[in-house]
Amino acid sequence: MESTESLMGRTTALLFSLLALLCGPALAAMSLTSADVAPGEAIPTMHIYSHCGGANMSPQLSWSNAPSAAKSLVLTMIDVDVKPSQWSHWILVDLPADTTSIARGATSLPGRTRSIVTNFGDTGYAGPCPPKGTGVHHYQFTIWALPTASVSFAADEKATDVFAYLSQRALDSATLTAFVQAPPR
């Protein structure tokens, strides 16, 4: 028969092991960075829509720590200051879950990635172009990790509907926000 002291020692060791597992480092949250767009800063002219004096070149974006359960990723760029429905500037769906970046000015996309028509009516990147006299516009670049391999949005889907859909279904997400000052009237 096992002694009480031996049983307590094994139980204590087991409890400490469990506690170490439970209190270990938390899973890292997703992060989104860019070599071209700094959080909280003005978006450089090269990324501004061509009708507003820019080159309409998509920025470089990198992300990390997508959940292992993710089966695909979605990338969105939304002007959150357009009321009432916000404004989509870039929506990429069905990015392979192991993708970790998009190059500046990317002309080809990884795997089965598809670009959804934006609120400008463009397929692909449509840079910032706030109307004259409307002040500062904030643009949220967000990478969303989804538990499904594919997602579908209608062309010109309201940005608020895209956001609501992704917010309800995403396993995790990361956002980088930058701004553009609209020209005066």
Secondary structure in CASP SS format (residue, H / E / C, confidence):
PFRMAT SS
TARGET T0000
AUTHOR 0000-0000-0000
METHOD secondary structure of the structure
MODEL  1
M C 1.00
E C 1.00
S C 1.00
T H 1.00
E H 1.00
S H 1.00
L H 1.00
M H 1.00
G H 1.00
R H 1.00
T H 1.00
T H 1.00
A H 1.00
L H 1.00
L H 1.00
F H 1.00
S H 1.00
L H 1.00
L H 1.00
A H 1.00
L H 1.00
L H 1.00
C H 1.00
G C 1.00
P C 1.00
A C 1.00
L C 1.00
A C 1.00
A C 1.00
M C 1.00
S E 1.00
L E 1.00
T E 1.00
S C 1.00
A C 1.00
D C 1.00
V C 1.00
A C 1.00
P C 1.00
G C 1.00
E C 1.00
A E 1.00
I C 1.00
P C 1.00
T H 1.00
M H 1.00
H H 1.00
I C 1.00
Y C 1.00
S H 1.00
H H 1.00
C H 1.00
G C 1.00
G C 1.00
A C 1.00
N C 1.00
M C 1.00
S C 1.00
P C 1.00
Q C 1.00
L E 1.00
S E 1.00
W E 1.00
S E 1.00
N C 1.00
A C 1.00
P C 1.00
S C 1.00
A C 1.00
A C 1.00
K C 1.00
S E 1.00
L E 1.00
V E 1.00
L E 1.00
T E 1.00
M E 1.00
I E 1.00
D E 1.00
V C 1.00
D C 1.00
V C 1.00
K C 1.00
P C 1.00
S C 1.00
Q C 1.00
W E 1.00
S E 1.00
H E 1.00
W E 1.00
I E 1.00
L E 1.00
V E 1.00
D E 1.00
L E 1.00
P E 1.00
A C 1.00
D C 1.00
T C 1.00
T C 1.00
S E 1.00
I E 1.00
A C 1.00
R C 1.00
G C 1.00
A C 1.00
T C 1.00
S C 1.00
L C 1.00
P C 1.00
G C 1.00
R C 1.00
T C 1.00
R E 1.00
S E 1.00
I C 1.00
V E 1.00
T C 1.00
N C 1.00
F C 1.00
G C 1.00
D C 1.00
T E 1.00
G C 1.00
Y C 1.00
A C 1.00
G C 1.00
P C 1.00
C C 1.00
P C 1.00
P C 1.00
K C 1.00
G C 1.00
T C 1.00
G C 1.00
V E 1.00
H E 1.00
H E 1.00
Y E 1.00
Q E 1.00
F E 1.00
T E 1.00
I E 1.00
W E 1.00
A E 1.00
L E 1.00
P C 1.00
T C 1.00
A C 1.00
S C 1.00
V C 1.00
S C 1.00
F C 1.00
A C 1.00
A C 1.00
D C 1.00
E C 1.00
K C 1.00
A H 1.00
T H 1.00
D H 1.00
V H 1.00
F H 1.00
A H 1.00
Y H 1.00
L H 1.00
S H 1.00
Q H 1.00
R H 1.00
A C 1.00
L C 1.00
D E 1.00
S E 1.00
A E 1.00
T E 1.00
L E 1.00
T E 1.00
A E 1.00
F E 1.00
V E 1.00
Q E 1.00
A C 1.00
P C 1.00
P C 1.00
R C 1.00
END
